Amino acid sequence: MKFTCIYPIYFKSDVLDVKKSFKTILNQSLKANEILVVYDGPINKNIVLFFESLKKYKEIKIIKFKKNLGLGFVLKKVIKQV
């Protein structure tokens, strides 16, 4: 089974919550073929550093929006790209 996981983040996302939840995605028994991490506007620098540390995972792709556009809007845009 092939599927894509979309993981949106915005400026109020907590670093510890992001790390914990994202690690569960990576440790699933059924692995996503593609994980799209969506930055909905500027985000915490520590979150950016966390994702930079995961470069060894080729299935992770970062999509960045310059400003916060809202969850519904960014999901709709990203789904059209999948």
C-alpha angles and dihedrals in degrees: 000000000000122000143154126231117210115204114185122196131183137182095280094053111123116234095222093047091049093050094048097045095042092051088056089055090053092048098051116125090228105056123211115238089218133019115198112199108197120202104204095202127316113346138191112294091228090059090052089051091050092055091044087058089059097060090120088073103084092190092067115094125179120218115190130199114194094222136025107272100168134262098271094050096048093045091052091050094047095046089056088057095052 
